[in-house]
């Protein structure tokens, strides 16, 4: 198990080390057109979510999710910080007593026509399996107008939720509403 953990660390470090300019989704949040400071200072830069087991429904069971009697006992917390340059830094801590293999984490829209659509990728294609996970990095904003998305997230964080996937529950093992 120690070797598997060592193989994960370089993946996370490499993902976090990619300069924000090299990522297609990193954008700057502009000032207003009259040159005055944008009301950006009034919006929170720090967003968070408490992560708990995702409820399994009959519909999600058909999508490869684990059955109700095999519920996850994992929990965690996500902290997102919108930087002044428009990049998004995150830290996710997960208590994973069932030793599930965590594979990906995304921020998704909770409302509207595109509810359930991923808008930010925290990480993907991972294989993390440990009782305590602490993952840090730079998130990838998936929308073309990243500045508008980040402003929307800061104005209305509860319109977004976090979904953490595992091999046992590919549809999601942990979820939490942003606040």
N, C-alpha and C positions, 0 to 999 in steps of 0.2 A: 504494500500500500504506500510506503514511503516513496518508492520510485515513481508511482503514478502521480503523486503530489508534486514531485520535482519536475515532471514533464509538463504540468499545467502552468507552473509559475512563468516559464519563458513565454508561453502563449499570451498570458495576461500582461506581462511587462511589455511585450512587443506591441500589443494592441494599444496600450496606454501611451507608448512612446511615439506613435505616429504623429507628426506635427499636424496641428489642426488645419493648416493651410492645404495639406495633402488630402484631406478628407473632403469629398464633394459636398457634404452637408454642413460644414462649418461656415458660418456666415457672421458678419458683423451686424449688430443692431444699430440702425442709423439714428442720427439726431434729427430733430424736426427741421422742416425746410426753411424756417426763418432764422436758423442758426442758434436759437435758444436751446437749452438742454431739453431733451425729450423727457416726458414724465416717467421715464424709465426708472429714476431714482425712487419713485414711490412704490414700485412693484417689487415684490420679494424676489431675491435672487436664489434663495434656498428653498427647495421643495422637498417633501419627504412622503414616504408611504410606509405604513405598517403592513407587513406581509404575513398572510395566514393561509391555511390550506384552502385550495380552490374547491368549491362545491362541485361534485360530479353529478351530472344530469344524464338521463337516458340518451339525450342527443349527443352529449360529449363522449359517452361510453362507446358509441358507434364510431367515433373518430380516434379510437385507440387509447382512450383514457382508462385508467385503472378503475375497478369496481368500487362501490361505496365501502365495502368491508375491508378494502385495502387502502384506506384513506391515508394521506400524508400527515405526518405529525411535525413537519418542518414549520419553521416560522422565521421571520427576519424583519429587517428594516432597510429601506433604501433612502439615500440622501442624494439629491441632485442639486448641483450648484451651477447656475447660468453665469458664465464669466462675462466680463465686459466686452471681450472680443467676439462674443456670440457662441463660443464653444461651451460644451456641457460636460462638467466633471461629475463623476458619481462615485459613491461608495455603497456597496451592498454587503450587509452582514447577514448570514443565514445560520441558524441552528438546525442541523440536519440529522436528527437521531436515527432515522431509518437508513442512513447512508445512501440516499438516492443519488444518482448521477445527474448533476445539473448540466444542462446543455445550452440554454439560451435565456436571455431576459430582454424584454421590450417594453416600451411605453406605448399604449394604445389609446385611441379615442373611445370614450365611454358613451357618447351621445351623437345624435345626428345621423345623416345618411351613410356616413362612413364609420359608424361605430364598430369597434373591433379591429380597425385597421391600424397596424403598427406605424408609428410616426417617428419613433426614436429607437435605435438598437443600442442596448447597453453592451451586450456581447452575444455571440452566436458561435456555433460549431465548437463548443467547449466540451470537456469531459472532466468535470470537477466532482470528486466524491470524497467527502470528509465530513466529520461530525460538525465542525465549525468552519465556515467559509467566510472569508473577508476579501471581497473583490473590489478593486478600484480601477478606474480608467477614464478615458474620454469617450463619450457617447457619440454615435453617428446619427445626425438628424436626417431623416429620410425624405422630407418634403422639399420641393424646389424652393419655396419661399420660407427658408428656415427662420428668418428674423420674425416673420409674422406668426409662425407656429410657436416660437419661444415666448413671444409676447402673449399669445393666447394662453399658453400653459401657465404663465405667471399671473395673468388676470383671473383665470378660472381653472385652478389646478384640479378641482373635483370633476372636471370634464374629461379627465384622463386617468388611466389605471395602469398598474405594472403587472405583467404576466411573466412568471418564471417557469421555464419548461424543464422537464427531466426525461430520461429515457423511459421510465415507468409511466409517466404521464405527459406525453408529447403535446397535448392540448394545454397543459399548464398544471403545475403542482402548487404554486403559490400565487396569490393575487393580493393587490392592495390598491385602494384609491389614493390618488395624490392629494396632498394638502399643504 
